[in-house]
Each structure stands twice: as C-alpha cells, then as structure tokens.
Amino acid sequence: MDRLLGNNNVVKIVALLLAISLWFVVNGGETSPSSPQYKRAVETYRISEVSLTAKVDKNRFAIVKMPKTVTVELKGAPASLNQNIDPNDYEVYVDLSSYKKGTWMVPVNFSGFPSDLTVRTLPEKVEVVLEEKQMVEKEVTAQFIGNIAGGYSLGEAIMKPKKVHVTLPESKIKNIGQVQASINVEAAKDLVEQTVPLRVLDKNGNVMEAEINPAVVEIRVPVTSPYKMLPVKLSYINQPPPGYSIESIRLVTDKITVYGPVEVIDKMNFYPGPQIDLSTFTEDRYLQLKVPLLPNVVKTEPDFIELEIKVSKAAEKTIESIPISVTGLGTGLRATFLRPADGLIDLTLAGSSDNMNELSREDIDLFVDVSNLPPGEHEVPVHMNLPSFVTAKEEADALRAQVNIQREE
C-alpha cells in the first residue's frame, strides 16, 4: 500500500475518483438514506368552505339537499402553492345533468386549478336530493307596514297583477301559506303607490325559497281622510236685472261629503258653496258649479254641484201693518214703541209673481234689538227677515223705530 501511495500517478487517479463522486452527491446523484435534506419538498394546503355549485336543469329540478361547501386539498411544490390562486379562477361542482329525481351520491368535480398541483376534494362524493319542480298560481296578499296619519283610513289595496306563479319542489307546494307584498303606509294621508318585491310564506309565516313570476307587483292603496256629510249653503251677490226676479234656486246636490282633518271638519255645520251673481240671470238656467276647496279641506265629493234656477218677471206687493217685535230686553224692563205708532209698519216688497201671490204678513219677520240699552227713549234700526228672493223697496238702513224702555212696576 505504501508503495502504491508513493506512486504519484495512483494518487492522482484516486483524487480524480473522489472529485467525481463528490460532484454526483452535490448535483443530485444518488444519496444515502441518511441525507433526506436533498430530496425535492412536497407540501399540502387545504382551502376550507369552498362553494359547491351544481350543473342541473333548473327548469325541471330543484335541489332539496346538497352541501353548500366542501374542502379542497392541494399538494405540490412550495413554489406552486405560493402562487396566487384566485377563487374566481377555479370551480368546484357536481354535474347533475344526467340525474333524475331521487337521492344520489354524486362525485365532486373541479376545474381551473394550476396543472402542477394535485387536487382532491373532501369529501370526494356528496349526497344530493333532487325533486321535480311544480308551479301553482297564487293570489297576492298585501301587508301594510307603519301607521297612517291619525283619523285616516286605508282602502282596499289594488295590485297589478293580482295573481302570480310560484314554483317550488313538489314536496313543498302543499306548505305554501300566502304570497305577500309589503307596502309602507307610515304617516300616509293620500293615495300610496309603490312597486314592491314579493315573498312566499309558509303556513307558519316563515319565508320560503321559491321562484315567483313576476317577482314584483305594482300596488295602489287608497287612503281616506276623515269625512263628514254636510249641507251646502249658497251665497248670493247683486240683484237680478231690472224687471226680473229669482223665483227659486234649487240645489240638485244639496249635501256633499267633506274630507279633511278631524279638528277642521268637526267644527263645520254646513259647507259654503260657490257664490252666485244674481245680476246675470234673465231666464231659467241649469248650472254645474265647482265646489270651492276651503283651507285644510282635502277634497269634497262630489266636487261639482248642480243648480236649477228659475227666473220670472218681477212683481210688487204691499203688506200693511206688519208688527215689529223686540229682542234683547233686560229683566224687569218693558218697551213701548213711540214711532211707528203701535209698532206697526207697511212694506212694499218685490219678487216673482208666484212668490208675491203666496206672500203673507206671517212670512215677514221685523224686529229691533235693544240689548244692553238702559231705561229711556232710544232710536234703533229695524231688522228684516224676508223669504228667499224677496226684497223690500224700502232701504234697510232707512227703517228705524223709536222705543221707550221703562222699568216694570
């Protein structure tokens, strides 16, 4: 051995062999089991709660039972696992296109993962229950949310369409309670109009997952304000043209319904109608007049009233010795007329021929008001209450009386 090692050529050959062996070890050649640090690394990574979708004929079948998520296990080199794996790039699904209704164990498929990774799902098969879909027609029911304004009331909801089609798995059809449209009427004082989505409730009032066609409805809900039925009171201005007189004005619509806040309409005993100018009538007329809308009044029904006006030639009639009454006399006092004597007065009255023919002393009310007057002599105006469309030729301001107020003995 010493002789071999002493040979320079042998030493060179041995050194060359050692160098070659060392090169193989460093560059991936065969290694001993005691050197695992030189093996190529493989890692495992799991993605939990990956959405599981289904390829199925949605027009015919409904998935009654199927897991919503699965776990995906990925194996590969660290560099491959560390690359960005976007959920939008891959899909995990079951293919149900060849299955009929029933319960099935279906393999989970996947696509879109990097090709240098080993992929499997946990579990690799899932239980799926398929049912055929059924469609029924149901009427829509309105649900009101909130409280309308005080004193107002809701009318019947008008929906378009009134009925819709509901599609559900065949086992759930019998559980349908109602198809509901919710509409907000909080503080409403007028017609409410909304387009609202629909939902299906079961018989216990729980929301059901269902297909609804159409999915929304247009809904109108009348809101009625407080109302009161009131007689109409007309007002007149001016006098008929010379030679003419109003014989009668008849309200065909003598009462109207007035809508408005309670605090407004409760104070009304009548509703003031339109003002009529008598100076425009020389013949009989039939009119339709707009009812004026008072402040805070919402509306009237009807909003027009009808009038029948009869006009005739004017006539005059003198009524003699019409008595004047006294009102407002204090306790313990009495009054006597100084002028006119005995408290009687003559009046010339004008009106239609028919009214004048029927007019009598009893139809005329003359009075003086002596409220708060002390004992003594007083000149006071004479007030007249005459039948409708009857006028006095005497000026109202010119009619005066003189009374003597005394204490009773």
Secondary structure, DSSP 8 states (H G I E B T S, - for coil): -HHHHT-HHHHHHHHHHHHHHHHHHHTT----TT-GGGS---EEEEEEEEE-EEE--TTTEEEEE--SEEEEEEEE-HHHHTS---GGG-EEEEE-TT--SEEEEEE-EEE-S-TTSEEEEESSEEEEEEEEEEEEEEEEEEEEES---TT-EE---EEESSEEEEEEETTTGGGEEEEEEEEE-TT--S-EEEEEEEEEEETTS-EE--EEESSEEEEEE-EE--EEEEEEEEEEES---TTEEEEEEEESS-EEEEES-HHHHTT-SSEEEEEEEGGG-SS-EEEEEE----TT--EEESSEEEEEEEEEEEEEEEEEEEEEEEE---TTEEEEEEETGGGEEEEEEEEEHHHHHH--GGG-EEEEE-TT--SEEEEEE-EEE--TT-EESS-GGG-EEEEEEEE--
